[in-house]
Amino acid sequence: MEERSKTNKEIFEEKYPSKKLSLSPMICVEAIGYLKALREYFPSEKKWVDSYITALRAVLLFYTL
């Protein structure tokens, strides 16, 4: 059976699981930076990256309240 490569989204979700993101605002900021770099180097990933960034900004807004 042939091995397949992980997608950028799978790698991101492995590196930044949602539970980890919900526990620390600094990890959210780090994840946003990672996503911005992905968007810069892989423009085809823009759609899901932008939606993740929006969600992470909402989490950060929660921390500021």
C-alpha positions as CSV (number, residue, x, y, z in Angstrom):
1,M,0.0,0.0,0.0
2,E,1.3,3.4,-0.9
3,E,1.9,6.1,1.8
4,R,0.3,9.4,1.2
5,S,1.6,12.8,2.3
6,K,-0.1,14.8,4.9
7,T,-1.9,17.9,3.8
8,N,-0.9,21.3,5.3
9,K,-4.2,21.3,7.2
10,E,-3.6,17.9,8.7
11,I,-0.1,19.0,9.8
12,F,-1.5,22.2,11.3
13,E,-4.3,20.3,13.2
14,E,-1.6,17.9,14.5
15,K,0.7,20.7,15.7
16,Y,-2.1,22.8,17.1
17,P,-5.0,20.6,18.3
18,S,-8.2,22.5,19.2
19,K,-7.9,21.6,22.9
20,K,-4.4,23.1,23.1
21,L,-5.6,26.3,21.3
22,S,-8.5,26.7,23.7
23,L,-6.1,26.6,26.8
24,S,-3.6,29.3,25.9
25,P,-3.9,32.7,24.1
26,M,-0.1,32.6,23.3
27,I,-0.6,29.3,21.5
28,C,-3.4,30.9,19.5
29,V,-1.1,33.8,18.5
30,E,1.6,31.3,17.5
31,A,-1.0,29.4,15.4
32,I,-2.1,32.6,13.7
33,G,1.5,33.3,12.7
34,Y,1.9,29.8,11.4
35,L,-1.3,30.2,9.4
36,K,-0.2,33.5,7.9
37,A,3.0,31.9,6.8
38,L,1.0,29.1,5.2
39,R,-1.2,31.6,3.4
40,E,1.9,33.4,2.1
41,Y,3.7,30.3,0.8
42,F,0.7,28.3,-0.3
43,P,-1.9,30.7,-1.7
44,S,-4.2,27.7,-2.6
45,E,-4.7,27.2,1.1
46,K,-6.2,30.7,1.6
47,K,-9.8,29.7,2.1
48,W,-9.4,27.3,5.1
49,V,-6.5,29.4,6.5
50,D,-8.6,32.5,6.6
51,S,-11.5,30.7,8.3
52,Y,-9.1,29.3,11.0
53,I,-7.6,32.8,11.6
54,T,-11.1,34.2,12.1
55,A,-11.9,31.5,14.6
56,L,-8.7,32.0,16.5
57,R,-9.2,35.7,16.6
58,A,-12.6,35.0,18.2
59,V,-10.9,32.8,20.8
60,L,-8.4,35.7,21.5
61,L,-11.3,38.1,21.9
62,F,-12.8,35.8,24.5
63,Y,-9.6,35.9,26.5
64,T,-9.6,39.8,26.5
65,L,-13.0,39.9,28.1
